[in-house]
């Protein structure tokens, strides 16, 4: 009997194929799960982060602005407000919502508010409840502005809601004493600009405005929904020019929030804001105030420079404005008042004025350099006028015979300058004025400087007025009348340059105690010729047309001027002191505002020049401050 023997292969090819398919499917499944768990976790985590985190940005306080002696011209002052932290009121909002809903349930369905309206009513009711607590403490009668509250909830929920702004000091003290530490009501402090000297140097310092979108640098969470506290940005003056340096470093916090958008805990990341850099200006607040007090109630500009360095000691323009009126914002009534007074206009750098007889310093320099005037022999007879063609060109008075250059400067004799100006010709006058910088901006660190100063010349007149130059044009130009237009800062630079025996001065509003002396092109006069002009300026200051500006015990040189621009009379005076070692240069122009009144520099500008020089001398002669004595107790 035979037996059938069954045999099996150890490896069935079909089973192997099946196992391979199953293993492949398992790998795909496991890989997919790994991809979902490992690779897409980052994506979901990032999405969760964006949904659950919010960033609050707080601008840093602006840097302070100081004068050259360290006096604070622009500071920051705390402004206290009452705020309500809405995140602490979620339970109260829910309870009030139920109460409001129950009250409205009595109405027909068509007249009932919807859910969103009920929530708004509930929030306003709760907020008013807390505001009433403040009203009781401060004896006020304020109400919640519902639209503002709803806008805040919809747009800036993470920020505290402002209930009352700009508390008086006594109100702040009462609230600090009466409010519980953990109350949703808190006294909140923000930093605002403060100008301790109010109007002083208003145009030079400038003002700021509210910045609703302050820049954020090097703070994490730029992809998060961000809420920004309001900052400020410079709009004029040094506040504008150096806005980047004055701006503080932004700080802030990152919070976890619930689905409704309320923060749920302390910040998960926080950085404190940092105050901006301080700016030390060249201004001298004592001299600035002296100038402005002398100018009060009138229209004009005053500039004083450190002759050696070009640092601006005074930059005044009247009318002006109180810088504190811009904090936190300028009212429309005050804006209109400034507009009507002409206070927006910075006459010191924006004014376009013929320089009047102050230009005779340039004319005298040109006459001596060209040889048109010989100090030993050049003389004129002044009957009070000079006929040029068929026109009569006037002089302020009859100066008589033998008027030389010294007397012509001292007494401001126009006839002398008419005579030798015609001999020189307009091209030499224009070239000399160009050397002194009258054909370009000074480059002062302020916005909106008069951008197109110019000196009248035949070429300029042909190009700009399409007219022929006449001898009468030369006569006007040589005494600073006609079409030459400059600003007071340029005139101050001219005087400072002449006092150094040079031709240009680069002004600056920044103080550097180590700043080297400026040196530009030499004036190009022999020592004897230079001293001739100095002699005339010194006599003008002592006994001439500028004598009302003389300060006892202080030598100096000065020149007055009168000019017209349209129907406006201009009273000019320039000065520098001491004459043996010039340190300060001053230029003042006052606008005549009364009809039929003749404005002369020796009368109307002299008091301002004198006030500046007197204050400068008083500071120079002031004994140095004594160091405090340290007492040691044994």
ABEGO torsion letter per residue (X at the ends): XBBBBBBBBABBAAAAAAAAAAAAAAAAAAAAAAAAAAAAAAAAAAAAAAAABBBBBBBBBBBBBBBAAGBBABBBBBBBBBBBBAAAAAAAAAAAAAAAAAAAAABBAAABBBAAAAAAAAAAAAAAAAAAAAAAAAGBBBBBBAAAAAAAAAABAABBBBABBGBBAAAAAAAAAABBAABABBBBBBBBBBBAAGABGAAAAEBBBBBABBBBBGBBGAABBBBBBBBBBBABEAAAAAAAAABBBBBEBBBBBBAAGBBABBBABBBBBBBBBBBBBABBAAAAAAAAAAABGBBEBBBBBBAAAGBBABBBBOBBBBAAAAOABBBAAAAAAAAAAGAABBAAAABBBBAEAAAAAAAAAAAAAAGABBAAABBBBBAGBBBBEABBBBBABBAEBGBBAAAAAAAGBAAAAAAAAAAAEAAAAAAAAAAAGAABBAGBBBBGBBABBBBBBAAAAAAAAGBBBBAAAAAAAAAGBEABBBBAAAAAAAAAAAAAGBABBBBBABBBAABBBBBBBBAGBBAAAAAAAAAAAAAAAAABAAAAABBBGBBBBBBBBBBBBEABBBBBBBBBOBAABBABBBBBBBBBABBGBBBBAAAAAAAAAAAAAAAAAAAAABBBBBBBBBBBBX
